[in-house]
Every structure is written in C-alpha cells, then in structure tokens.
Amino acid sequence: MDSDQPVVDPAVTATADDIAAMRIRGAATIADAAAAALATQAERSDAATPAAFERDLRASARELYETRPTAVSLPNALRYVLRGTEGDTVSALQSSTVESAETFRAELEQAQSKLGDIGANRLRDGDIVMTHCHSTDALACIEAALESGTAVEAIVKETRPRKQGHITAQRLRELGVPVTLIVDNAARRYLDETDHVLVGADSIAADGSVINKIGTSGLAVNARERGVPVMVAAQTIKLHPDTMTGQTVAIEMREETEVLSADERTAIDGNADGMPPLRVENPAFDVTPPRYVDAIVTERGQFPPESIVTLMRELFGETTAEPWDG
Ligand SMILES: O=P(O)(O)OC[C@H]1O[C@H](OP(=O)(O)O)[C@H](O)[C@@H]1O
C-alpha cells in the first residue's frame, strides 16, 4: 500500500492511547513500549518503497511523541530507534529498525540494573527509605541492595492524585520489604525516621534540576530542612538534551477528574450560588532545583546534580533535532 497518507499500524495507535491514558506509565516503561511499537510498525509495514516506509515510521514516532510531554525518555527512545533505521530497501529498513529497537530495549534493561547496583551502594543495612510515586529506577536500587544482603524498610508516600504509591508498596512488599504507607501530607512528620529520600525522574535538566512527579520538590525541600539526603535514580535516558540550549521542560497538565470526581464537581457546582465555576488545576510534575538534590544516580555512576551537564554533553553532543520532523 502506498498512498500519500502515512500508514500507522493500529498497534502503534493502541500503544499511544495506553501511554496517554497512563495504562502504560513510568518514564522507562514508556520508552520501552514506544521502542517496541516502532518495531511492530516496521515489522508489519507493507510499504511499497523505502520512502513510504520512512514516512510511515516517522508518522508513528510522531504519534507516540505527542502522547505525554514531560518524560524525555520518550523522545530519546524514538530518536535512538530512528537513528538505527538504515538501508536501501524496505526489507533492510525493516530489519534495521527492529534491530535498533531491540538493542535499545536491551540497553534500557541493562542500564537499570547497573544503576541499581550503583544506587544500592548508598544504602546501609537497616536504613529507612522514603519513596514518592512509582519509579522502576528507584526500585532497582532497593532491589540491588536487598540482593547484596542490605535490609531496608520503606515509608511510601501515597502520591495523589493517582496513588502510584500503592504500586510501589505492592512491589516492595513482594520483595519482602516492610512498608509503611502514608498520605502525602504526613511526609514531613516521617522524615524524622527516614535515612534517605529516594525518587525517580521523568527528565533531568542541564542545570541538574529534577523533573519528577508532582510533590517531589516539596518533599526535597523538607528533606533538606530535616537533613535527610535526597537521591534521584535516573538512567541517562532521562537526561533532557534540549535543556542544554536553554529550553525548559513542559509540565503536563492532566484532567480535573483525577482530582475532582464528576459527582464532586456536580455537588460544588450545585452550591455555586452565582459564583464562577471552581477552577481545578492538575499538574503531573514539578521541578526540584539542584540544591535540594544530593545525588543523581545513573548507570554511568552517581553525579552531584550540578555536574550532570558534563555527562549530557558527552552523550548527546550538539545534535538534538527530531528525526520525525524530517
Ligand atoms: O522510569 P521510572 O523510574 O520507572 O519512572 C520515573 C517516573 O515516571 C513517573 O511518571 P508517571 O507516573 O508516568 O506520570 C514518576 O514520576 C516516576 O518517578
């Protein structure tokens, strides 16, 4: 099939829908799913010409890219896979894309496990770790610590509005970690019992700022005030190349229904008494300035946030153009 319209495989659209609706979520998991979707697009392509194949692949990447704006692991994954797409025939393009996606996914897994080993070195036997949201990179550190015989306990913040803390609590309990679940507002009280705050990241900016689930910055400020170190577990795929040239990271604003149910909205509107409608805002992420972060743990070692730009230059050079814009 070869019309002027790009052909995006339904599996790609399904993955994009799942990412947008957060049925697939977490920065690393999103990157993995996006790479897998591009491989499926390539495998199932019946493009008649190399140009049509590339057009369809770029359209697929764009559809995946437009799902959520904050986690840079998504565009970084798409860039990686598309850069590996090469060949003069459709079949060569298909196999190079699939191979590139497979390599990416394998590297992602390896990076997380390496990062876990490095992060685990910061934890001591008997430590109590406070978590926010659900981060597979953060959990990799705890898992590696447990594997090397370091026992830890966890205080898990619920993480409103979507309560991803419940996923963290479940995973930690499966690993045998004693867990105390708290509401977000109780965090400062429990910092007195905490040895480390451990969070993940959706993006890391060139100045070392950490973009992570809403509530991270308040937690980090309170942790600093209490003298509790803040450790951010983030594979290098979370490094945001555009921030090297001064761009800021877009913060996703999600639907009001995550905060206020339809019934609650009706009840409030029913009591409005001529007042304008209640405004609800629901930012999914916030920015923690580098001065509140003690270490960013990556698969390439741990870094003080201020020095992360050196690693970014080494990994990305100057090229951050989007291959799907071509
Ligand atoms: O890559 P990993 O470490 O799994 O997750 C990183 C971050 O992704 C999540 O975002 P969301 O729940 O998708 O909005 C959280 O903010 C979490 O800290």
PDBQT file of the ligand as one rigid body, heavy atoms in Angstrom, charges set to zero:
ROOT
HETATM    1  O1  LIG A 401      11.289   5.416  34.714  1.00  0.00    +0.000 OA
HETATM    2  P1  LIG A 401      10.784   5.138  36.090  1.00  0.00    +0.000 P 
HETATM    3  O2  LIG A 401      11.882   5.196  37.098  1.00  0.00    +0.000 OA
HETATM    4  O3  LIG A 401      10.009   3.833  36.162  1.00  0.00    +0.000 OA
HETATM    5  O4  LIG A 401       9.715   6.261  36.462  1.00  0.00    +0.000 OA
HETATM    6  C1  LIG A 401      10.086   7.618  36.507  1.00  0.00    +0.000 C 
HETATM    7  C2  LIG A 401       8.950   8.496  36.838  1.00  0.00    +0.000 C 
HETATM    8  O5  LIG A 401       7.840   8.291  35.951  1.00  0.00    +0.000 OA
HETATM    9  C3  LIG A 401       6.627   8.514  36.681  1.00  0.00    +0.000 C 
HETATM   10  O6  LIG A 401       5.741   9.351  35.984  1.00  0.00    +0.000 OA
HETATM   11  P2  LIG A 401       4.246   8.879  35.573  1.00  0.00    +0.000 P 
HETATM   12  O7  LIG A 401       3.670   8.011  36.652  1.00  0.00    +0.000 OA
HETATM   13  O8  LIG A 401       4.377   8.164  34.237  1.00  0.00    +0.000 OA
HETATM   14  O9  LIG A 401       3.473  10.173  35.413  1.00  0.00    +0.000 OA
HETATM   15  C4  LIG A 401       7.034   9.071  38.026  1.00  0.00    +0.000 C 
HETATM   16  O10 LIG A 401       7.151  10.475  38.040  1.00  0.00    +0.000 OA
HETATM   17  C5  LIG A 401       8.350   8.359  38.225  1.00  0.00    +0.000 C 
HETATM   18  O11 LIG A 401       9.156   8.930  39.227  1.00  0.00    +0.000 OA
ENDROOT
TORSDOF 0
